[in-house]
Amino acid sequence: MSTNQPAPVATAEATRTPDERQRRMILIAVCVALMAVIASVSGLNVAQPDLAIEFGASQSTILWIINIYTLALAALLLPLGALGDRLGRKPMLIAGLSVFGVASALAGFAPSTEVMLAARVLSGVGAAMIMPITLAVITATFPEAERSRAIGVWTGVAGGGGILGMFLSAALVDVASWRWLFVLPVALVIVALAMALRSVPNSRETSGHAFDTGGALTSVVAVVALIFVLQEGPERGWTAPATLISLVVGIVATVCFVLWEQRRQETALLDVRLFRERELAGGSLTLLTVFGVQAGIFVVLFPFFQAVLGWSGLLSTLAFMPMAVLMMTASGLAPKLAGRIGSRSTMATGIALSGAGLALMAGLVSVDGGYLSILPGMLVMGLGMGLSMTPATEAITSSLPRERQGVASALNDITREFGTALGVALLGALLSAGYRNAIDDKLGGVPTEAADTAREGVANAVAAANNTGSQAEALIQAAQQSFVDGWQQAMWAGVAVMSTLLLYLLARGPKRDAHLTSP
């Protein structure tokens, strides 16, 4: 296929650069919109028991209500990001906010499981229209001297916004009901809409070639199948027919996508040849790993806070706030550091600190030490993740031309979503396996039924202890210590992953002279 076609040209409503006040309003608008999307990813996790009671639904159905939003979001990011480049980023942002707001309101009033599932799918569609555009607006609007700082703010919201969203959601569930969870995204959408209509300029790509429909369709199939495997594998079993079929479909669709995009080259939805470049490969691997480990940490920490320390959902989410604040602060400071020592050194420093934080948590955690035994590791890890996310994000967006920033931003977002799903699946599996191996030797004398229940998880063991009479206290202590043993196994695996990434970045990361611009 010939690729000698006119290069895309970026156009805008106005050729002048927005003044400082307008740029500040643009940044606030897109970050508020991003916060609405991020909060909805994590918010329903704190309301699982309430949803089960309200709809009389099984745990599997509840997980689908939570996960189907992420599935729709991840699947549509790349094609909708590309459409935003073509049709106009501001119209796509406005349309996405409108769809997302209506879907969130529908979910809040959902009378049945079916309506809730449909509302969550629609929310995912709206989120996929919003998320890549928020970053694309920044990269297309801000001058080079200020772009890194703006990306740092965006990255801080993307990284820490989920934790803040969980805390606010837990507070709403505690003081009201699960239906009030959707008040937060609706309110954020209203604010973002008002600000975007007033402040965000339009920009788009004028292209001389047709939209890559084949690439869009194969990317959707590949992402849906692979995310399904990561989400459902732990629940259904990794060798279950549905899991294996989805894995095969995902691999085949991915191969087809790569071959198709190589054939189209410059007219492709995503020019896969760019992954040969250090910036794109290094940035993508860094975000994949950082968000994977972060999501895996949450899987580990929540049961530790609730089942081991006996904390409420609200207090458990509050415990994450020091880590989130430090992460968001470090994301904002990363451009200045990268301007001095380079993006590769900044990313490598962040990854080294993240690995050190995991090692601290693995080495110091104990049942008796409680929260204070893991807080130093959480803080070091938050600092490291914040330092690594901003230069990694800019490495991705700078690898594609300005007129393709919707695609660049979508690729950035897909990498985060895949990392999250991968981290939850793998670190969660390591934790479960370590827990079961550790507790098997501690169940001597425990009634068979209670022992079988205890093997399922630490929360199950605490619940089963009520039926074991004089052995209740011993069973609880055994389960808590076994959880810590499994925790350490998962954390050391995370350290190994971070160490491998560090070596890769030192050898093949962004070039030494690649510096982020800092004001």
C-alpha distance (Angstrom), angle and dihedral (degrees) to the residues before:
residue distance angle dihedral
M1 . . .
S2 3.77 . .
T3 3.77 116.3 .
N4 3.82 97.3 -172.6
Q5 3.78 93.3 117.7
P6 3.78 130.8 133.4
A7 3.77 113.0 -78.7
P8 3.79 116.0 -114.6
V9 3.77 116.4 -98.4
A10 3.80 124.4 -150.8
T11 3.79 115.4 -131.9
A12 3.77 131.0 -175.9
E13 3.77 139.6 -171.2
A14 3.77 89.7 -111.8
T15 3.78 130.1 20.5
R16 3.80 94.9 -148.5
T17 3.76 120.3 94.1
P18 3.83 112.3 -111.7
D19 3.78 112.3 -104.4
E20 3.79 122.2 -110.1
R21 3.79 95.3 -92.4
Q22 3.81 92.6 50.2
R23 3.81 91.9 47.1
R24 3.80 88.9 53.2
M25 3.81 90.5 51.5
I26 3.82 90.8 46.8
L27 3.80 90.8 52.9
I28 3.80 92.4 48.9
A29 3.82 91.4 47.5
V30 3.80 96.0 51.7
C31 3.82 92.7 42.9
V32 3.81 91.3 51.9
A33 3.81 88.9 50.1
L34 3.81 90.4 48.1
M35 3.80 91.1 49.0
A36 3.82 90.3 56.0
V37 3.82 90.5 54.6
I38 3.82 95.6 44.0
A39 3.81 93.9 46.4
S40 3.80 90.3 54.5
V41 3.80 91.7 53.9
S42 3.79 93.3 62.0
G43 3.81 105.4 18.9
L44 3.81 100.6 87.5
N45 3.81 92.9 52.9
V46 3.80 90.0 81.0
A47 3.81 92.5 52.8
Q48 3.82 101.3 52.8
P49 3.84 96.0 117.0
D50 3.82 91.5 46.4
L51 3.81 92.1 50.7
A52 3.81 91.8 48.7
I53 3.81 91.2 53.4
E54 3.82 94.9 42.9
F55 3.81 96.0 51.3
G56 3.80 100.1 24.8
A57 3.79 86.4 -124.3
S58 3.80 131.3 159.8
Q59 3.79 122.4 -115.6
S60 3.80 89.0 -105.6
T61 3.81 91.4 56.1
I62 3.80 91.6 47.5
L63 3.79 90.3 52.7
W64 3.80 89.2 51.5
I65 3.81 90.5 52.5
I66 3.80 88.0 54.4
N67 3.81 99.4 38.3
I68 3.80 101.0 41.2
Y69 3.81 89.4 70.4
T70 3.81 91.0 57.3
L71 3.81 91.0 43.5
A72 3.83 93.1 55.0
L73 3.80 91.8 42.1
A74 3.81 95.3 51.3
A75 3.82 94.7 42.7
L76 3.81 95.5 53.6
L77 3.81 101.4 37.7
L78 3.80 97.1 93.3
P79 3.85 100.2 44.3
L80 3.81 94.0 41.0
G81 3.80 91.4 45.8
A82 3.81 88.6 53.9
L83 3.81 91.5 47.0
G84 3.80 89.3 51.6
D85 3.81 88.8 56.6
R86 3.81 89.8 53.2
L87 3.79 103.9 37.0
G88 3.78 97.6 37.1
R89 3.77 130.2 -80.0
K90 3.79 96.9 -123.7
P91 3.85 95.1 51.9
M92 3.81 89.5 47.2
L93 3.81 91.2 49.9
I94 3.82 92.6 48.3
A95 3.81 92.3 46.6
G96 3.79 91.8 46.9
L97 3.79 93.1 50.1
S98 3.81 90.2 49.5
V99 3.81 93.5 50.0
F100 3.79 92.0 44.2
G101 3.81 93.4 48.7
V102 3.81 94.1 49.3
A103 3.82 91.7 46.1
S104 3.81 92.3 49.2
A105 3.80 91.2 50.8
L106 3.81 89.9 48.5
A107 3.81 90.4 51.4
G108 3.80 90.6 51.1
F109 3.81 90.8 56.3
A110 3.83 96.8 36.0
P111 3.84 110.2 143.8
S112 3.81 95.8 -167.5
T113 3.78 144.8 22.5
E114 3.81 91.4 -104.1
V115 3.79 93.3 55.2
M116 3.79 91.0 45.7
L117 3.81 91.8 51.8
A118 3.81 91.6 49.0
A119 3.81 91.0 48.3
R120 3.79 91.7 50.5
V121 3.82 91.8 50.6
L122 3.81 89.8 50.2
S123 3.81 89.5 47.9
G124 3.80 88.8 53.6
V125 3.80 90.7 52.3
G126 3.79 90.9 51.0
A127 3.79 91.3 46.2
A128 3.82 91.0 52.0
M129 3.81 88.3 54.7
I130 3.80 91.9 49.6
M131 3.78 107.5 39.0
P132 3.83 102.7 61.1
I133 3.79 91.7 40.8
T134 3.81 93.4 56.3
L135 3.80 91.8 62.5
A136 3.82 94.0 36.2
V137 3.81 90.3 56.2
I138 3.81 89.6 55.1
T139 3.81 95.5 48.2
A140 3.82 92.3 44.4
T141 3.82 96.4 44.5
F142 3.79 109.9 34.9
P143 3.82 119.6 78.9
E144 3.78 115.9 -116.3
A145 3.80 93.8 -103.9
E146 3.83 91.5 59.9
R147 3.79 102.1 29.5
S148 3.80 97.0 90.1
R149 3.78 93.6 52.5
A150 3.81 90.9 49.3
I151 3.82 90.9 48.6
G152 3.81 88.1 50.1
V153 3.80 90.5 56.6
W154 3.81 91.1 46.7
T155 3.80 90.9 48.7
G156 3.79 91.6 49.8
V157 3.80 90.6 54.0
A158 3.82 91.3 45.9
G159 3.81 91.8 50.1
G160 3.79 102.3 37.6
G161 3.80 99.1 27.3
G162 3.79 92.6 80.8
I163 3.80 91.7 57.7
L164 3.80 92.1 46.7
G165 3.80 89.6 47.6
M166 3.82 91.3 52.2
F167 3.79 91.1 50.8
L168 3.80 94.2 49.9
S169 3.81 90.4 44.4
A170 3.80 91.9 51.3
A171 3.81 89.7 49.5
L172 3.81 91.6 51.6
V173 3.81 91.9 48.8
D174 3.81 90.7 49.6
V175 3.82 96.8 48.9
A176 3.81 100.1 31.7
S177 3.83 129.4 -0.4
W178 3.79 139.7 -69.5
R179 3.81 90.8 -92.3
W180 3.78 89.2 68.0
L181 3.79 88.8 64.2
F182 3.79 88.0 82.8
V183 3.79 93.6 55.2
L184 3.82 88.9 76.0
P185 3.84 97.8 57.0
V186 3.81 92.0 41.3
A187 3.80 90.9 51.8
L188 3.80 91.3 47.2
V189 3.81 90.7 48.9
I190 3.82 91.7 52.7
V191 3.80 91.3 51.4
A192 3.81 92.9 44.8
L193 3.81 92.3 47.9
A194 3.79 93.1 51.5
M195 3.81 92.3 48.2
A196 3.82 95.3 42.4
L197 3.80 93.5 51.0
R198 3.78 89.8 51.8
S199 3.80 104.1 37.3
V200 3.83 115.1 17.0
P201 3.84 113.5 93.6
N202 3.78 120.6 -145.7
S203 3.77 123.2 -113.3
R204 3.78 131.4 169.8
E205 3.79 145.5 164.9
T206 3.78 120.6 -101.2
S207 3.79 101.8 -151.7
G208 3.78 131.3 -167.4
H209 3.81 94.0 -154.3
A210 3.79 137.2 62.1
F211 3.79 123.2 -94.8
D212 3.81 112.4 -87.2
T213 3.80 97.7 -113.0
G214 3.79 93.9 165.5
G215 3.78 92.1 53.4
A216 3.79 91.3 46.5
L217 3.81 93.8 52.0
T218 3.80 95.9 45.5
S219 3.81 91.1 47.0
V220 3.82 90.9 52.9
V221 3.82 92.3 50.4
A222 3.81 92.3 46.1
V223 3.80 94.9 48.8
V224 3.82 94.8 44.0
A225 3.82 92.5 49.5
L226 3.81 96.4 45.5
I227 3.81 95.6 43.6
F228 3.82 88.3 47.8
V229 3.81 89.3 55.3
L230 3.80 92.4 51.0
Q231 3.79 94.1 45.3
E232 3.80 99.1 41.8
G233 3.81 101.0 32.1
P234 3.82 94.9 81.6
E235 3.83 91.0 45.8
R236 3.83 102.0 41.4
G237 3.80 97.4 27.9
W238 3.79 128.5 -98.8
T239 3.80 92.3 -102.6
A240 3.82 96.3 45.6
P241 3.84 113.6 123.7
A242 3.82 93.6 -117.2
T243 3.81 90.9 51.6
L244 3.81 94.7 47.6
I245 3.82 93.6 44.9
S246 3.80 90.9 50.3
L247 3.80 90.6 48.7
V248 3.81 91.8 52.8
V249 3.81 92.0 46.2
G250 3.82 90.6 48.5
I251 3.81 93.7 49.9
V252 3.82 93.4 46.0
A253 3.82 92.2 47.0
T254 3.81 90.8 48.2
V255 3.81 91.9 51.8
C256 3.82 90.2 47.6
F257 3.80 90.5 49.4
V258 3.81 93.1 51.4
L259 3.84 93.3 46.8
W260 3.80 91.8 46.7
E261 3.79 93.4 48.5
Q262 3.81 91.9 47.5
R263 3.78 88.5 54.1
R264 3.80 93.5 51.2
Q265 3.83 94.4 42.2
E266 3.86 108.2 168.6
T267 3.83 91.8 16.6
A268 3.80 93.0 51.9
L269 3.77 125.0 116.7
L270 3.82 86.4 -123.4
D271 3.78 121.6 10.3
V272 3.80 98.6 -135.1
R273 3.81 90.8 -167.6
L274 3.80 87.1 77.0
F275 3.81 89.5 73.5
R276 3.80 86.6 75.9
E277 3.80 86.7 70.1
R278 3.78 116.8 93.6
E279 3.80 94.7 -133.4
L280 3.80 97.0 55.4
A281 3.81 95.7 39.4
G282 3.80 94.4 45.1
G283 3.80 94.6 44.6
S284 3.81 93.0 47.5
L285 3.81 94.6 48.2
T286 3.79 90.9 47.1
L287 3.81 94.1 52.4
L288 3.81 92.2 42.5
T289 3.80 91.0 53.8
V290 3.80 98.9 39.4
F291 3.79 94.5 49.8
G292 3.79 91.1 42.1
V293 3.78 92.4 54.5
Q294 3.81 92.0 42.2
A295 3.81 92.1 53.1
G296 3.80 91.0 44.9
I297 3.81 90.1 52.1
F298 3.80 90.3 55.2
V299 3.82 89.6 52.8
V300 3.79 88.4 54.5
L301 3.80 99.6 40.2
F302 3.80 100.7 49.8
P303 3.82 96.3 60.9
F304 3.81 88.9 41.7
F305 3.79 91.3 56.5
Q306 3.80 96.0 40.9
A307 3.81 106.5 32.6
V308 3.81 100.5 27.8
L309 3.81 101.5 33.4
G310 3.82 95.1 27.4
W311 3.81 95.2 -129.2
S312 3.79 126.5 157.6
G313 3.81 121.9 -112.0
L314 3.81 91.1 -104.7
L315 3.81 94.0 50.9
S316 3.82 90.3 44.7
T317 3.80 92.3 55.8
L318 3.81 90.7 44.2
A319 3.82 88.2 57.4
F320 3.81 88.9 64.8
M321 3.80 94.0 56.7
P322 3.85 98.5 87.7
M323 3.80 88.9 54.2
A324 3.82 92.0 46.5
V325 3.81 93.7 48.5
L326 3.80 92.3 49.9
M327 3.81 91.0 46.1
M328 3.80 92.9 52.0
T329 3.81 92.0 45.5
A330 3.81 92.5 49.7
S331 3.82 90.8 48.7
G332 3.79 89.3 57.9
L333 3.81 93.0 47.3
A334 3.82 96.0 45.3
P335 3.85 95.6 85.0
K336 3.82 91.5 58.7
L337 3.78 91.8 49.6
A338 3.80 91.8 45.8
G339 3.78 90.1 49.6
R340 3.79 88.0 61.0
I341 3.80 105.0 37.2
G342 3.81 103.7 18.0
S343 3.78 134.1 -103.1
R344 3.81 95.4 -87.5
S345 3.81 92.5 53.9
T346 3.81 91.1 46.1
M347 3.80 92.9 50.1
A348 3.80 91.3 45.6
T349 3.81 91.2 49.8
G350 3.80 90.3 50.5
I351 3.80 93.2 48.9
A352 3.82 91.7 47.2
L353 3.82 90.4 51.8
S354 3.82 91.4 46.6
G355 3.80 90.2 52.8
A356 3.80 90.5 47.4
G357 3.80 89.7 51.6
L358 3.79 91.3 52.8
A359 3.80 90.3 48.6
L360 3.82 90.6 50.9
M361 3.80 91.2 51.9
A362 3.80 92.2 47.0
G363 3.79 93.3 47.6
L364 3.80 100.4 41.5
V365 3.82 104.9 34.5
S366 3.78 116.4 115.4
V367 3.78 138.2 154.1
D368 3.81 92.4 -120.8
G369 3.83 93.6 44.0
G370 3.79 91.1 55.6
Y371 3.81 120.5 174.6
L372 3.79 95.3 -11.0
S373 3.80 90.8 59.1
I374 3.82 91.3 63.5
L375 3.82 102.3 30.1
P376 3.85 95.8 87.3
G377 3.80 90.6 52.8
M378 3.80 92.0 46.7
L379 3.81 91.7 52.3
V380 3.81 94.5 47.6
M381 3.79 90.4 47.1
G382 3.81 92.3 48.9
L383 3.80 89.9 52.5
G384 3.80 92.1 48.4
M385 3.79 95.2 47.8
G386 3.79 91.8 48.9
L387 3.80 92.2 52.0
S388 3.80 93.5 48.6
M389 3.83 101.2 43.2
T390 3.81 99.9 61.8
P391 3.84 98.8 51.8
A392 3.81 89.6 41.1
T393 3.80 90.6 53.5
E394 3.79 92.5 48.5
A395 3.80 91.0 46.4
I396 3.81 88.2 59.6
T397 3.81 97.9 43.6
S398 3.82 93.4 44.8
S399 3.82 90.6 54.4
L400 3.81 92.5 69.3
P401 3.83 126.0 56.7
R402 3.78 119.8 -97.0
E403 3.81 93.5 -106.1
R404 3.84 90.1 57.4
Q405 3.79 96.4 51.7
G406 3.80 92.8 119.0
V407 3.81 88.5 61.8
A408 3.82 91.5 43.0
S409 3.79 91.4 51.4
A410 3.80 91.6 45.9
L411 3.80 90.3 52.2
N412 3.80 88.8 50.9
D413 3.81 90.5 51.3
I414 3.82 95.1 45.4
T415 3.80 89.2 52.4
R416 3.81 89.4 54.5
E417 3.81 93.1 48.0
F418 3.81 93.1 48.3
G419 3.78 90.6 47.1
T420 3.79 91.2 51.0
A421 3.81 93.6 49.7
L422 3.81 92.1 44.4
G423 3.81 93.6 48.7
V424 3.80 94.0 48.8
A425 3.81 91.5 48.6
L426 3.80 99.1 44.7
L427 3.82 103.2 35.7
G428 3.80 89.7 39.7
A429 3.80 89.8 53.2
L430 3.82 91.6 48.3
L431 3.80 90.9 49.7
S432 3.82 92.2 49.4
A433 3.80 93.4 46.9
G434 3.80 92.5 47.1
Y435 3.80 91.5 48.1
R436 3.81 93.7 50.3
N437 3.80 93.1 47.1
A438 3.79 91.5 49.5
I439 3.80 98.2 45.9
D440 3.80 96.5 46.4
D441 3.81 90.5 77.0
K442 3.81 92.5 48.8
L443 3.81 100.5 55.4
G444 3.79 99.2 80.5
G445 3.81 110.3 137.4
V446 3.83 93.9 11.5
P447 3.84 113.4 126.5
T448 3.81 111.4 -97.2
E449 3.80 96.1 -117.4
A450 3.81 93.2 49.3
A451 3.81 91.1 45.1
D452 3.81 91.9 52.9
T453 3.80 89.9 50.1
A454 3.80 91.9 47.5
R455 3.81 91.1 55.2
E456 3.82 90.2 61.9
G457 3.80 93.9 69.0
V458 3.78 146.0 -50.5
A459 3.81 93.9 -88.4
N460 3.82 89.8 51.8
A461 3.80 90.1 49.8
V462 3.81 92.0 52.6
A463 3.80 90.3 50.6
A464 3.83 92.8 46.2
A465 3.80 91.8 50.6
N466 3.81 89.9 76.2
N467 3.82 88.9 71.3
T468 3.81 98.3 47.8
G469 3.81 100.1 75.4
S470 3.79 113.8 -156.5
Q471 3.80 91.6 7.0
A472 3.82 93.6 61.3
E473 3.80 96.7 97.5
A474 3.80 92.8 45.5
L475 3.82 91.7 49.7
I476 3.81 92.3 50.4
Q477 3.78 92.3 49.3
A478 3.81 91.5 46.9
A479 3.81 91.3 50.4
Q480 3.79 93.1 47.6
Q481 3.80 93.2 49.0
S482 3.82 90.8 45.4
F483 3.79 89.3 52.7
V484 3.80 89.9 53.5
D485 3.82 89.1 50.1
G486 3.81 90.6 52.5
W487 3.81 89.6 44.5
Q488 3.81 90.8 56.7
Q489 3.80 91.3 50.6
A490 3.81 91.2 52.6
M491 3.82 93.1 45.5
W492 3.80 94.2 50.6
A493 3.79 88.8 50.3
G494 3.81 87.3 53.7
V495 3.80 89.9 51.2
A496 3.81 89.5 53.4
V497 3.80 91.4 50.8
M498 3.80 92.5 48.4
S499 3.82 91.2 47.9
T500 3.80 90.9 52.4
L501 3.81 91.0 49.7
L502 3.80 90.8 48.4
L503 3.80 91.5 54.7
Y504 3.81 90.3 48.1
L505 3.80 92.8 50.9
L506 3.79 92.4 48.8
A507 3.80 90.0 51.5
R508 3.81 103.7 32.5
G509 3.80 107.5 10.8
P510 3.82 124.9 121.0
K511 3.79 111.6 -49.9
R512 3.77 118.0 -80.5
D513 3.80 92.8 -113.3
A514 3.81 93.9 50.6
H515 3.81 103.7 111.0
L516 3.76 128.4 176.1
T517 3.77 111.5 -123.8
S518 3.76 112.6 -114.1
P519 3.77 127.3 -171.0
